[in-house]
Amino acid sequence: GNWEWRRVLKDGLRCKHNYGIRKLIATGDFMYGVTGNHAQGFDIFKTGDGETWETVMQGGFGTKNNNSGRGMIVFGDYLYVGTANWVEGAEIWRHLLLADGDLDPESDWENVVSGGNGDEMNTWYGDMVEFNGYIYSGTLNGLDIGGELHRSPDGENWEVVVTGGAGIPNDRAFMKLYVFNDRLYMGTMNYREGASLLVSTDANATDFEHIYTKGYDNSANAYTWYMLEFGGRLYVSTFNVFGQEEFDLFSSEDPTNGEPLLVETRDGFANNVYGVRSMIIHDGYLIFGGASNNKPAHVW
């Protein structure tokens, strides 16, 4: 069919320093978005119809050091938002929701994690997922230290379950979390050696083993960037360092069976695209969007 795109939000809504919307999440009758804003601190937007948007939190919860919203999830009766904060350490905030997904007007934003949960070097909380009754989120930590994985059974009390990049200090961040075949998978960031892919070894998801390291024989794969199940297979995409612009795409029916992953492409399908940062299933097809440094973006 024919589609007509129209702009529904412009000029950063309240502030031109909102340079981008990092993530959107829909729940009930509402949708929420988080921005990046290094000048004044990030904002959170809300819409009930996709046309009219309002700011429901502005200025990084009171500090410009919360310069970006990162992970978002609805867990229990709350909307959770993870921040990037390179000065004081990452934070997690939550707000009580009504049954229709709107923010409860009798409630306010509540800070449940501050200071990187005891380590200010944890500078952002990225992807968030629910797995076996816990909310999980990965962090970015310093060079030669390694990212961490944190979890909570109730959104208030958080524990650290993985430290030190799970044994690889140059795995600075756990970029992507995804549940497949009742296992929790984690993709990492590693610019020095190439990224890793890990999987939980049991239902508790406190212990992990590596499916691959060092970019799966390609050190230019700096991120294991996105994952999605399609047709009973797990598809895993990478971010390739700038200048290479030849992302990899892998798949497997069971990455834990010890067999090599199927390599779908090693050269970004020869399209000079450095990564796949989004995937979706529509009308029986796996569709993914690519990112390019200096060329038009691609959709497959």
C-alpha positions in Angstrom: 0.0 0.0 0.0 0.9 3.7 -0.1 2.2 5.3 3.0 2.4 9.0 3.8 4.8 9.9 6.6 4.1 13.0 8.6 6.0 14.7 11.4 4.3 14.4 14.8 7.1 15.9 17.0 9.7 18.5 16.1 12.3 20.9 17.6 13.0 18.5 20.5 9.5 19.1 21.8 10.5 21.5 24.6 14.2 21.8 23.9 16.3 21.9 20.8 19.1 20.2 22.7 17.1 17.0 22.6 19.2 15.7 19.7 17.5 12.3 19.4 15.0 9.9 20.8 17.0 6.9 21.9 14.2 4.4 22.7 10.4 4.1 22.4 8.2 1.7 24.4 4.5 1.1 24.2 2.4 -0.1 27.1 -1.4 -0.2 27.2 -2.8 2.9 25.5 0.4 4.9 25.8 3.9 5.2 24.3 7.0 6.7 26.0 10.3 7.9 24.6 13.6 8.9 26.1 16.0 11.5 24.6 19.6 12.4 24.6 20.4 15.9 25.8 24.0 16.7 26.9 23.2 20.4 27.6 20.3 20.1 30.1 19.8 16.5 30.8 17.5 14.1 28.9 13.7 14.2 28.7 10.9 11.6 28.8 8.0 12.1 26.4 4.6 10.5 26.4 1.7 10.2 23.9 -1.7 8.6 24.0 -2.4 8.8 20.2 1.0 9.2 18.5 0.1 12.8 17.5 0.1 14.8 20.6 3.2 14.5 22.8 4.0 15.9 26.2 7.1 16.0 28.4 6.6 14.0 31.6 10.2 14.4 32.9 12.7 17.1 31.9 16.3 17.9 32.7 17.7 14.5 33.6 15.8 14.1 36.9 17.4 17.3 38.1 20.9 17.0 36.8 22.3 17.5 33.3 24.8 14.7 34.1 21.9 12.3 33.3 22.5 13.1 29.7 20.6 10.2 28.1 17.9 7.7 28.7 19.0 4.2 27.7 17.1 1.1 28.7 13.3 1.1 29.3 11.0 -1.7 30.4 7.6 -2.2 32.0 8.1 -4.6 35.0 5.2 -5.3 37.3 3.2 -2.1 37.7 6.1 0.3 36.9 7.8 1.9 34.0 11.6 1.7 34.5 14.2 4.0 32.8 18.0 3.5 32.9 20.2 6.6 32.5 23.7 7.4 31.2 25.7 9.5 33.7 29.4 9.8 33.1 30.0 11.9 36.2 28.1 10.3 39.1 27.4 6.9 37.8 24.3 5.5 36.1 20.8 5.6 37.6 17.5 3.8 37.4 14.2 5.5 37.9 10.6 4.2 37.9 7.0 5.5 37.9 3.9 3.7 38.9 1.5 3.0 36.0 -2.3 2.9 35.8 -4.0 -0.1 34.2 -4.2 1.7 30.8 -0.5 2.4 30.8 -0.7 6.0 31.8 1.5 7.4 34.6 -0.3 7.4 37.9 -1.0 11.0 38.7 -0.9 10.2 42.5 2.7 9.0 42.1 6.0 10.5 41.1 9.3 9.3 39.7 11.3 7.3 42.2 15.0 6.8 42.1 15.8 3.1 42.8 19.5 3.0 41.7 22.1 5.8 41.9 25.9 6.0 41.6 26.1 3.0 39.3 24.8 0.7 42.1 28.0 1.2 44.2 30.4 1.8 41.3 30.4 5.2 39.6 32.3 3.6 36.7 29.1 2.0 35.7 28.2 4.9 33.5 25.0 3.7 31.8 22.3 1.1 32.2 21.5 -0.2 28.7 19.1 -2.9 27.6 16.5 -4.1 30.1 14.7 -7.5 30.0 12.6 -9.6 32.3 13.7 -13.2 32.8 12.3 -15.7 35.3 10.8 -13.1 37.7 13.8 -10.7 37.6 14.5 -7.5 35.7 18.0 -7.5 34.2 20.1 -4.6 32.9 23.7 -4.4 31.6 26.1 -1.6 32.3 29.0 0.2 30.6 32.1 0.3 32.8 35.7 1.5 32.3 38.5 0.3 30.1 40.3 -2.8 31.5 37.4 -3.2 34.1 34.5 -4.7 32.1 30.8 -4.3 32.1 28.4 -5.6 34.8 25.0 -7.3 34.8 22.6 -6.2 37.5 19.2 -7.7 38.4 16.2 -7.1 40.8 13.2 -9.2 41.8 11.1 -6.2 42.8 12.7 -3.1 41.1 13.9 -1.8 44.4 16.7 -4.1 45.5 19.4 -4.6 42.9 22.2 -7.1 43.0 25.3 -7.4 40.8 25.5 -10.9 39.2 28.3 -10.5 36.6 31.4 -8.3 36.9 34.5 -7.7 35.0 33.0 -8.3 31.6 32.4 -11.9 32.6 36.1 -12.6 32.6 37.1 -10.3 29.6 37.9 -6.9 31.0 37.9 -5.3 27.5 34.2 -6.3 27.2 33.3 -2.9 28.6 29.5 -3.2 28.2 26.7 -5.6 27.9 25.0 -4.0 25.0 22.0 -6.2 24.2 20.0 -8.7 26.4 17.6 -11.2 24.8 15.7 -14.3 26.0 15.8 -17.2 23.6 14.8 -20.8 24.4 14.5 -20.1 28.1 18.1 -18.8 28.2 19.3 -15.2 28.7 21.8 -14.0 26.1 24.1 -11.1 26.4 26.0 -9.2 23.6 29.0 -7.1 24.6 31.0 -4.1 23.4 34.8 -4.6 22.9 36.7 -2.2 20.6 40.1 -3.8 21.4 39.6 -7.5 20.7 36.1 -7.8 19.2 32.7 -8.4 21.0 31.4 -11.5 22.7 28.1 -13.4 22.9 27.2 -15.1 26.2 24.4 -17.3 27.4 23.1 -18.2 30.9 23.9 -21.7 32.0 20.8 -22.2 34.1 17.4 -20.7 35.0 18.9 -18.5 37.6 20.9 -16.5 35.0 23.7 -15.7 37.4 26.3 -17.8 35.6 27.2 -17.4 31.9 29.3 -19.1 29.3 30.6 -17.7 26.0 29.2 -18.6 22.7 31.9 -16.6 21.0 34.6 -14.0 21.8 36.8 -11.7 19.8 34.0 -10.8 17.4 33.6 -14.4 16.3 36.9 -14.4 14.5 36.5 -10.8 13.4 38.1 -8.3 15.8 36.4 -5.4 13.9 33.1 -6.5 15.3 33.0 -4.0 18.2 29.4 -4.7 19.3 27.2 -7.7 19.4 24.5 -5.2 18.6 21.0 -6.8 18.1 19.3 -10.2 18.5 15.9 -11.5 17.4 14.2 -14.9 17.1 12.8 -15.7 13.7 11.6 -19.1 12.3 13.0 -20.9 15.4 16.5 -19.4 14.9 18.3 -16.7 16.9 19.7 -14.0 14.6 22.6 -12.0 15.9 24.0 -8.9 14.3 27.1 -6.9 14.9 28.5 -3.3 14.7 31.7 -3.1 12.7 34.2 -0.4 13.5 34.1 2.7 11.4 36.2 2.4 8.3 35.4 -1.3 7.9 31.6 -0.9 7.3 31.0 -4.6 6.8 28.8 -5.9 9.6 28.4 -9.6 10.3 25.1 -11.5 10.7 24.9 -15.0 12.4 22.1 -17.4 13.2 21.5 -20.7 15.0 18.6 -22.9 16.0 20.5 -23.6 19.3 23.7 -21.5 19.9 24.4 -23.7 23.0 24.8 -27.0 21.1 28.5 -26.5 20.4 28.1 -26.3 16.7 29.4 -23.2 14.7 26.9 -20.4 14.1 25.7 -20.1 10.6 27.4 -17.0 9.0 24.7 -15.2 7.0 27.1 -12.5 5.9 30.6 -11.3 6.7 30.6 -8.2 4.5 27.3 -6.5 5.3 25.8 -8.0 2.1 28.3 -5.8 0.3 26.4 -2.7 1.0 29.0 -0.7 3.0 26.9 -0.7 6.1 28.7 -0.9 9.5 25.9 -2.5 11.6 22.4 -3.7 12.0 20.9 -1.8 14.9 17.2 -2.9 14.7 15.2 -6.0 13.6 11.5 -6.7 13.4 9.2 -9.4 12.0 6.5 -8.2 9.7 4.1 -10.2 7.5 6.3 -13.3 7.8 9.6 -11.6 7.0 12.6 -10.7 9.1 13.3 -7.1 8.4 16.4 -5.3 9.7 17.7 -1.7 9.4 21.3 -0.9 8.8 23.5 2.0 9.8 26.1 3.7 7.7 28.7 6.4 8.5 28.6 8.3 5.3 26.1 6.5 2.9 22.3 6.2 2.8 20.9 3.8 5.4 19.6 0.4 4.3 16.6 -1.9 5.1 16.6 -5.6 4.2 
